[in-house]
């Protein structure tokens, strides 16, 4: 009996990238249902060549459905229009161009990505947003047959790993920790976290001051320089650590050995660390923006105003209130159910069958 083939395409892949993780999670779900599923890309790092195939290996005429992942704009328009099979879009959102300097590659491809999203709507028989925020944008761009399926979470990478404190970071193990994870770039607004630390240090002597650990690779060197200068200006040299991008083992230790997760980002299509915090029973305090309230649900404290003083005061209350902290931990655990395979598989299977009854697994 011929197996139904539902493959995936993305223009580029990268180790540890959110979209690439989503590809693997989606592939696992598709194979669990019973589909034959391969991932194809135009750009594959050497360490992923055993898991992802070059796009010229795709036989689109023999493909029952191709899931096309879209985030930042790209120059492979000809590929999208050349595929000879039904297609469905999986949309991961695009950081708006206003967050990038005019003329930069990021600014150019952000604008192009949204133009492509609108131009291609007639080419797709359906679309999947990995968050409600992204599904709304798909609707505005003219797509039909839209469903929200957060096929993004791979918690297995944190299992069965040797977890020990990162060395040579300047960690003070006698102090508790606040954690923030994300690229060092202007729209993540880590400068607001530094200012909140200043308020904690100077206006909340009723709590023991934690160390703030800001983890993430550098997208904007200029912003990184300004953050480090801001740390010196605020007198936080012993209170803030910026170790850069870290391993899964190091990140596991930080999640397990922190008291609170902080998020000040201005734009998030999903925000994976909020779910990872729930997995590690780490309560969250975040500013409200984009999809953050939807991803976080009831598992964190949401601050409507992007005010560092309020972030500091809210965090001080959380650190001093074990009952509130446990309530948030319990809510974070419940929130994880939305992203479990057992929840997603029936929804994905029913959705694919609704697009085309021929995709139904008997």
N, C-alpha and C positions, 0 to 999 in steps of 0.2 A: 504494500500500500504506500502510495506517495505521501511523504511528510509535507506538511504545510511549512513554507519558508517565510519567516518574518525577520528580515535583516535590519541592521541599523547603519546609518551613515552620519559622520560628523566631519567637517573640514579638517580639523586638527585635534590631536590628542596630546596629553601631557601626564606625566606621573604625578599622582596626588591631586590632579585638577578635579574640580567639582563636577564638570560635565562628563569627564572621563569616568569618574566613579559612578555617575548615573548610567552610563553606557553598560558597565559591568553589572550593576544592580538590575537594570532592565533585561539584559540578556539572561540573567539567572532566573528572573520571573518568567520570561517567555519559555525557557527550556523546561521549567517546572510544570508549565501548562501542557507541554508536549510539542511545541514548535521547534523546528530547526532554525537556529539563529546565529548569525555571524556578524561581527562588527567590522565595518570598513571605514577607512579614512584616507585623506590625501597626504597627511603628515603624521608619521608614527615615530616616536622616539625608539632608539635601539632596544631599550629594555622592555618594550611592549610588542615587539614584532611576533612573539609567540602567541599573543592574545588578540591581535588586531591585524586584519588583512589590508593590503593596498587596494585602493578603490578600483583599479583596473582589473581586479580579480572578481568583481561583482558582475554576475550575469542577471541584469535587471529583468530581462524577458522571462526568466525562470523564477522570479521572485514574486511571491503572492502579495506582500506588503513591505514597503520600505519605510522605516521610521527615521525621519530626518531631524537631527538635533540642531537647534539654532540658538546661538547666543550672539557673540560679537559678529559684525559683518565680515565678509570674506570675498575673495576674488574667484570663487568657483561657481558663479552663476550658471555657466555653461553645463556643469555637471547636473545641477538641480533640474534644468530644463531638458536634459538628455535622457534621464531615467525613463525606461519604458515599462513601468509597473505602477500600480496604485501607491500613493504615498500618504503618510500622516505625519504631521509636524509634532515635535516635542520641543517646547519653548522654555528656555532657562532664563530669560530676561537679558537685558542689555543695560549696562550702566549708562545713564543719559550723557549726551555729549557735553552738556554744560559743566560736568565735573572734570573735564579735561581741557588743557590749554588749546586754543585755536591753532590749527595747523599740524598738531601732533597726530601720529598714527592712530592713537586711541580715539581722538576726537573725530577723525575722518571715518574710521570703521564703526564707531558707535552710530553715527548718522546713517552710514550705508546699511548697517544691520537692520535698522528700523524701516528704511526704505525697502529693503529686500523682503522683510516680513510682510509688508502691505502688498508688494508686487506679486508675491507668490501665492496669495490666498486661494486663487482659483485652481491652483495645481494640486491641492491637497483635499482628500476626501474626509479628513478629520484632523483634529489637533488636540494635543495633550499639554496642559499647563502643569508644571510641577509645583505650583502654588495657586491659590485663588487670585492673587495679584497678577500672576502671569496669564491666567485664564481670562481675566478681564481685558488684558491688553490684546490677547488673541481675538476676542470678540470685537473690540474696537477696530482691529486691523482687517476685519471682514471674514474671519474663519467661521466655519460651521461645524456641527458635530463635536463640540468641545467638552472635554472632561478634565477634572483636576485629579492628578495621580502623582503624589510625591515619591517617585521611584528614584530615590537619591541616597538612601541611608545604608551604609555598609558598616555595621558595628563589629563585624568579625575581625576587622583589622586591629581592634583593641584587645581581643581575646588571646589568652595564652602567650602573652609577651612578658618577658622579664622587665619588671618595673622598678626602677630605682631613681633616686634624686639626680637630676642633671648636675654634672660637675662643672666647675669653673665658670659659673654664671653669676656668682656673688649672692647666691641664695642665703638668707638667714633662716635656718631651719627652726629657730626659736620663735619666729613670727609666723602668723597666718598669712594667707595670700588672697589677693584678688586676681582674677585671670581675664584676659581679653585675647582673642585669637582672630587674626585677619591681616590681609595685606597692609603694608604701610603705604597708605595713599590718602589723598586729601578727603575723599568722600567717606572714609571710615572714621574720621574725626577723632583720632586718638588724642589730639590736643585737649579735648574736653575731658577726657579721662585724667590727664595730668592736672588740670585745674580742679577736678573733683578731689583728687588726692591732696591737693593743697588745702582744700576746705576741710577734709577729714583730719589732716595733721594740725591745723590751726584753730579749728572750731569745734572739734568733737573729742575732747580729752577724756570723755567718759568711756571710750573704747581703746583697746590696745591697737595701735596703728599697724595694719597689715602691709606687706609688700605688694606692689602692683607689678605683675608680669605681663608684658605686651608681646605676644608671640606673632610672628608673621614675616614672610619675605617682603623685600622692598620693591615696590612698583615705582615709587616716586622718591628718588634720592634727595631731592630738594626738600620734600616734606620730612623725610627722616632727619635731615640736618636741623630743620626748624624744631622738631620735637626734642632732639637732644639739647639744643640751645635753651628750649623752654624748661627742660628738667633742671638745668643749671640755674636759670633765672628764678625758678620757684623754690630752689633749695631742696630738691628731691633726689639728690644723687644716691642716697642710701635707701631710698624708698621705691624706686622704679627701676625695673630691669627690662631691657629690650634685647633678647638673645637672638633675634632673627627667626628664620624658619627652623623648626625642630622636627625630630623623628617622631614616629607614632608612639614609641616607648616613652620618650620624654613628655609628649603631650598627655599620654595616659597618666603619668605621675602627677602632672600639673592639675588635671581634672580631678584626680582622686585626693589631692592634697591642697585644695583651695577651698575657701569658705563662700565665695560668691563669684559669679561671672558677670562682667560688665560689657555692655554694648552701647556704643554711641553712634553707630553708622547712620548715615543719612539716606542710603539707598541699599536695599537688599531685596533681590527677587525671591530669596528663600531664607538664607542664613543658617547654614549647617551647624555651626557651633552651639546654637540654641538647643538643638536636638541632642547633640553630643553631651551637653551639660545635663540634660534630663537623664541620659543613660548613666552618667556617673553621679547622679543624685546631687547635682550642684545647682543651687538656686540662682536665678538670674534677675538682675536689675538692668533695665534697658530704656532708652529713649524710644518713643513711638515714631516709626517712620515706615513707609512702603509696606512690605509684607511682614514685618517683625511681629506685630500683634497677632496676625493669623498663625504664623509658625509657632509662636510661643504659647498661644492659648492662655490657660489659667496658670501656667507653670512658672510665671515670673511676675515681677512688679514692673508695670509700664508707666513711664513718666511722659506726660504729654508735652511738656516744655523741655527744650534742649538746654537745660540749666544745670551746670556743674554743681552748684550749691545744693540744688534739690537732689541730685544724684548722690551726693555725699551724705545728706541728711537721711535719705531713704535707706541707704546702705547701712548707716550707723544703727538705725532702728532694727533692720533685719539682723545684723550681727549680734544685737543684744536681746533678740526675741527668738528663743529656740522653738516655740510653738509655731510661729509664723514660718520659720525656716523649714520645719518638718512638713507643714501644709504645702509649701511650694515644692518640696521634694516629692511628696506623694502625687501632686498634680503633674509634675514632670514625668513621673513613671506612667501615669494614665495617658498622657499625651503621646507617649511612644507607641501606643497601640495603633495610632493612625498611620504609622510608617512600617508596620510589621508585614512580612510577606503574607501571612495568613489573612491580613486585611486587604492587601493590594491584589493578590492573585485573582480572587473572584470578580473584583471590579474590572481588572484589566481584561480578563477572559470575556466577560459580558460585553464590554465596550468593543472589543475587536469583532465579536460576532455581530454586533449591531451595525458595524461599518459594512460588513459583508458576511452573510450567512455561510459562505464557503470557507471562512476562517474558523468556523466552529470545530473544536476538537471533540470527536465522538467518544 
